[in-house]
Amino acid sequence: MTTAPPAQPQTGLPSLGPEGTALLRLLDDTFESWGVAAGARPMTMPPLLPAADLARLDYYDNFPQQAVVAAPLNLAQRDTSPFCQDTGCFPCQALQPAELGLPSASCYAVYLDHQGQQVPERTLVTIVGWCFRQEQHYEGLRRQLAFRMREIVALGSRDHAEAHLHAFAARIVAFAEALDLPLRKEAACDPFYDKGNTKALLQRLSPVKHEFLYEDLAIASVNTHRNFFGDRCGITLAGFGGPAFTSCVAFGLERWLSALTRRHGSWDAATAAVERARAAVPTAPAGGPVT
């Protein structure tokens, strides 16, 4: 019997051994299979995105506390601004301008990949990507600087985007019940809109994000963005015109590992629970693909 994950230095960059790696792959295969069965196209996105594109999506205005950027070394400054052994850092003057952003969610890359395109009204994409979040503190697999997020993203009509969330929210609940993993669903607030405009008022009246929490840890979420990303990225609805609506379902994979091992006590018991739940919850959603 293997034990739960050992304590690791709180750098936000924990590693996984063979048992944790196998369970993460099993979970990701499960969530990906849900998307594919619903008609999603699997895609692979880059881990870095142009900072200018993220700025155009108001990312740095809405989530400045999470933002992480990347910059190459300024080789002309190597002699005058070397790596500091005392702080373990390169000084700012040793870096070129940071033109690349490390996104905090996988779905940003999907919207940027579809920018300027027309999409069918029932488009689905599924991806898994590395995400990055600056946190006030880091804690094992619960809160990390870098982690993996599986997402199933809907683009198209308003009805399609809403049906996507309803179908997968129900699947999350059914899967958690089969796992004997008690979750509670709570409204959250991600500020996709300027605080003073009418869309922000609508967001307060009708939340755009609901999280599924185990104890105090959000391990999955369902998110509607209405036509925000469709408008900002010029994604239009084929045959109808106008900006496409989008929504996404997200699974923080390492957070699922934390919740499952905390609930079941060991890697072996958590893995067995996932295998039982996979058998109990069909891959295909009830009623066939999301429409």
C-alpha positions as CSV (number, residue, x, y, z in Angstrom):
1,M,0.0,0.0,0.0
2,T,1.5,3.3,-1.0
3,T,1.0,6.4,1.1
4,A,-0.4,9.8,0.3
5,P,2.0,12.4,-1.2
6,P,4.9,13.4,1.2
7,A,5.4,16.9,2.4
8,Q,7.5,18.9,0.0
9,P,9.2,22.4,0.2
10,Q,6.5,25.1,-0.4
11,T,8.0,26.5,-3.6
12,G,4.8,26.0,-5.6
13,L,6.7,23.5,-7.8
14,P,6.2,20.0,-6.3
15,S,7.0,16.9,-8.2
16,L,5.0,13.7,-8.6
17,G,6.3,10.1,-8.3
18,P,5.1,7.1,-10.3
19,E,1.9,6.6,-8.4
20,G,0.9,10.3,-8.6
21,T,1.8,10.4,-12.2
22,A,-0.3,7.4,-13.1
23,L,-3.3,8.8,-11.2
24,L,-3.0,12.2,-12.9
25,R,-2.9,10.5,-16.3
26,L,-5.9,8.4,-15.4
27,L,-7.9,11.5,-14.3
28,D,-6.9,13.4,-17.4
29,D,-7.8,10.5,-19.7
30,T,-11.2,10.4,-17.9
31,F,-11.9,14.1,-18.4
32,E,-10.6,14.2,-21.9
33,S,-12.8,11.2,-22.8
34,W,-15.9,13.1,-21.6
35,G,-15.0,15.9,-24.0
36,V,-14.3,13.7,-26.9
37,A,-17.5,11.7,-26.4
38,A,-19.4,15.0,-26.5
39,G,-17.8,15.9,-29.8
40,A,-14.7,17.9,-28.7
41,R,-11.6,18.1,-30.9
42,P,-8.5,17.4,-28.9
43,M,-5.9,20.2,-29.4
44,T,-2.5,21.1,-28.1
45,M,-1.7,24.7,-27.2
46,P,1.5,26.5,-26.4
47,P,2.4,27.1,-22.7
48,L,3.3,30.7,-23.5
49,L,1.2,33.4,-25.1
50,P,2.0,36.9,-26.3
51,A,1.6,39.3,-23.4
52,A,0.0,41.8,-25.9
53,D,-2.7,39.3,-26.7
54,L,-3.5,38.6,-23.0
55,A,-3.5,42.4,-22.4
56,R,-6.1,42.7,-25.1
57,L,-8.3,40.3,-23.2
58,D,-7.9,42.5,-20.0
59,Y,-6.0,39.7,-18.3
60,Y,-3.5,42.0,-16.6
61,D,-6.3,44.3,-15.4
62,N,-8.5,41.5,-14.1
63,F,-5.9,39.2,-12.6
64,P,-2.8,41.2,-11.8
65,Q,-2.3,39.3,-8.6
66,Q,-1.9,36.0,-10.5
67,A,0.1,37.2,-13.5
68,V,3.5,35.7,-14.4
69,V,5.5,36.8,-17.4
70,A,8.7,35.5,-19.0
71,A,11.6,37.3,-20.5
72,P,14.9,36.3,-22.1
73,L,18.2,37.4,-20.7
74,N,19.7,40.7,-21.9
75,L,23.1,39.4,-23.0
76,A,24.5,43.0,-23.3
77,Q,24.0,43.3,-19.5
78,R,25.6,40.0,-18.5
79,D,28.7,41.6,-17.1
80,T,27.1,44.5,-15.3
81,S,23.9,42.7,-14.1
82,P,24.8,39.1,-13.4
83,F,22.8,36.5,-11.6
84,C,22.6,37.3,-7.9
85,Q,23.6,34.4,-5.7
86,D,22.3,36.0,-2.6
87,T,18.7,36.4,-3.8
88,G,18.7,33.6,-6.4
89,C,17.4,36.0,-9.0
90,F,18.3,37.9,-12.1
91,P,17.9,41.7,-11.6
92,C,15.4,43.5,-13.8
93,Q,18.1,45.2,-15.8
94,A,19.5,41.8,-16.8
95,L,16.3,40.9,-18.7
96,Q,14.8,41.9,-22.0
97,P,11.2,43.3,-22.0
98,A,8.8,40.5,-21.0
99,E,6.8,39.9,-24.2
100,L,5.4,36.5,-23.2
101,G,2.8,35.7,-20.6
102,L,2.2,32.5,-18.7
103,P,-1.6,32.1,-18.6
104,S,-3.5,31.1,-15.5
105,A,-6.0,29.1,-17.4
106,S,-5.8,26.8,-20.5
107,C,-8.7,28.3,-22.3
108,Y,-7.1,31.6,-23.2
109,A,-5.0,29.9,-25.8
110,V,-8.2,28.4,-27.4
111,Y,-9.8,31.8,-27.9
112,L,-6.6,33.3,-29.3
113,D,-6.2,30.3,-31.6
114,H,-9.7,30.9,-33.0
115,Q,-9.4,34.7,-33.4
116,G,-10.7,36.1,-36.6
117,Q,-12.5,32.9,-37.5
118,Q,-16.0,31.8,-38.0
119,V,-17.1,28.8,-35.9
120,P,-20.0,26.4,-36.2
121,E,-22.7,27.0,-33.5
122,R,-21.8,23.7,-31.7
123,T,-18.0,23.8,-31.6
124,L,-16.2,22.0,-28.8
125,V,-12.4,21.8,-28.1
126,T,-10.6,20.0,-25.3
127,I,-7.0,20.8,-24.2
128,V,-4.7,20.2,-21.2
129,G,-2.1,22.8,-20.5
130,W,0.3,24.1,-17.9
131,C,-1.1,27.1,-16.1
132,F,0.7,29.5,-13.8
133,R,-0.5,31.5,-10.8
134,Q,1.3,33.8,-8.4
135,E,-0.2,33.0,-5.0
136,Q,0.2,34.5,-1.6
137,H,1.3,31.1,-0.4
138,Y,1.9,27.7,-1.9
139,E,0.8,24.4,-0.3
140,G,1.7,21.0,-1.8
141,L,-0.6,20.0,-4.6
142,R,-3.4,22.3,-3.4
143,R,-1.8,25.6,-4.5
144,Q,1.0,25.7,-7.0
145,L,2.9,28.2,-9.1
146,A,2.7,25.8,-12.1
147,F,0.0,23.1,-12.5
148,R,-2.0,21.3,-15.2
149,M,-5.5,22.1,-16.2
150,R,-7.8,20.0,-18.4
151,E,-10.5,22.1,-20.1
152,I,-13.4,21.4,-22.4
153,V,-14.3,24.6,-24.2
154,A,-17.5,25.5,-26.1
155,L,-17.7,28.1,-28.8
156,G,-20.8,28.9,-30.8
157,S,-24.4,29.8,-29.9
158,R,-25.6,31.0,-26.6
159,D,-27.7,27.8,-26.2
160,H,-24.7,25.6,-27.0
161,A,-22.5,27.4,-24.4
162,E,-25.2,27.1,-21.7
163,A,-26.0,23.5,-22.5
164,H,-22.3,22.6,-22.3
165,L,-22.1,23.9,-18.7
166,H,-25.4,22.2,-17.6
167,A,-24.3,18.8,-19.0
168,F,-20.8,18.8,-17.6
169,A,-21.9,20.2,-14.2
170,A,-24.1,17.2,-13.9
171,R,-21.3,14.9,-14.9
172,I,-19.0,16.4,-12.2
173,V,-21.6,15.8,-9.6
174,A,-22.2,12.2,-10.7
175,F,-18.5,11.5,-10.8
176,A,-17.9,12.9,-7.4
177,E,-20.7,10.8,-5.9
178,A,-19.2,7.7,-7.5
179,L,-15.8,8.7,-6.0
180,D,-17.4,9.2,-2.5
181,L,-15.9,12.7,-2.8
182,P,-18.3,15.3,-1.2
183,L,-18.3,18.5,-3.2
184,R,-20.2,21.7,-2.9
185,K,-21.0,24.1,-5.7
186,E,-20.5,27.8,-5.0
187,A,-20.7,30.9,-7.2
188,A,-17.4,32.7,-7.7
189,C,-16.6,36.0,-9.4
190,D,-14.0,36.3,-12.1
191,P,-13.9,39.9,-13.4
192,F,-14.2,39.5,-17.1
193,Y,-15.9,42.8,-17.5
194,D,-15.1,46.4,-16.6
195,K,-16.5,47.1,-13.1
196,G,-18.6,50.1,-14.2
197,N,-20.4,48.8,-17.3
198,T,-23.7,47.0,-17.8
199,K,-22.1,43.6,-18.4
200,A,-20.5,43.9,-14.9
201,L,-23.9,44.5,-13.4
202,L,-25.3,41.4,-15.3
203,Q,-22.4,39.4,-13.9
204,R,-23.3,40.3,-10.3
205,L,-26.9,39.3,-11.0
206,S,-26.0,36.1,-12.8
207,P,-22.5,34.8,-11.8
208,V,-20.2,33.7,-14.7
209,K,-18.4,31.1,-12.7
210,H,-19.3,28.2,-10.3
211,E,-16.7,26.2,-8.5
212,F,-16.9,22.7,-7.1
213,L,-15.1,22.6,-3.8
214,Y,-13.8,19.7,-1.7
215,E,-13.5,21.2,1.8
216,D,-12.1,24.6,1.0
217,L,-10.4,23.7,-2.3
218,A,-11.9,24.4,-5.7
219,I,-11.0,21.4,-7.9
220,A,-13.3,22.1,-10.9
221,S,-15.3,25.0,-12.3
222,V,-17.9,25.8,-15.0
223,N,-17.5,29.2,-16.6
224,T,-19.6,31.2,-19.0
225,H,-18.0,34.2,-20.7
226,R,-21.1,35.1,-22.7
227,N,-19.8,36.8,-25.9
228,F,-16.8,38.5,-24.2
229,F,-14.0,36.5,-25.9
230,G,-16.0,36.2,-29.1
231,D,-16.1,40.0,-29.3
232,R,-12.5,40.6,-28.2
233,C,-11.0,37.9,-30.5
234,G,-13.3,38.5,-33.5
235,I,-14.7,34.9,-33.3
236,T,-18.0,35.0,-35.2
237,L,-20.9,32.5,-35.4
238,A,-21.0,30.9,-38.9
239,G,-24.2,31.5,-40.7
240,F,-25.5,34.1,-38.2
241,G,-22.7,36.7,-37.7
242,G,-22.0,38.4,-34.5
243,P,-19.6,37.4,-31.8
244,A,-19.7,33.7,-30.7
245,F,-20.6,32.8,-27.1
246,T,-18.1,30.7,-25.1
247,S,-18.0,28.7,-22.0
248,C,-15.6,26.2,-20.4
249,V,-15.4,23.4,-17.9
250,A,-12.0,23.2,-16.1
251,F,-10.3,20.6,-13.9
252,G,-7.2,21.4,-11.9
253,L,-5.5,18.0,-12.1
254,E,-3.1,18.3,-9.2
255,R,-5.9,19.6,-7.0
256,W,-7.9,16.5,-7.8
257,L,-4.9,14.4,-6.7
258,S,-4.8,16.4,-3.4
259,A,-8.5,16.0,-2.8
260,L,-8.6,12.3,-3.6
261,T,-5.6,11.3,-1.5
262,R,-6.9,13.4,1.4
263,R,-10.3,11.7,1.1
264,H,-9.1,8.1,0.5
265,G,-5.7,8.2,2.4
266,S,-3.3,6.7,-0.2
267,W,-2.4,6.6,-3.9
268,D,-3.7,3.1,-4.2
269,A,-7.0,3.8,-2.6
270,A,-7.5,7.0,-4.6
271,T,-6.6,5.2,-7.9
272,A,-9.1,2.4,-7.0
273,A,-11.8,4.9,-6.4
274,V,-11.2,6.6,-9.7
275,E,-11.3,3.2,-11.6
276,R,-14.6,2.3,-9.9
277,A,-16.1,5.7,-10.7
278,R,-15.0,5.5,-14.3
279,A,-16.9,2.2,-14.6
280,A,-20.0,3.7,-12.9
281,V,-20.2,7.0,-14.8
282,P,-20.5,6.5,-18.6
283,T,-18.0,8.3,-20.8
284,A,-20.8,9.7,-23.1
285,P,-23.1,12.2,-21.5
286,A,-26.8,11.3,-21.0
287,G,-28.7,12.1,-24.2
288,G,-25.6,12.0,-26.5
289,P,-23.3,14.8,-27.5
290,V,-23.8,18.3,-26.1
291,T,-26.0,20.4,-28.4
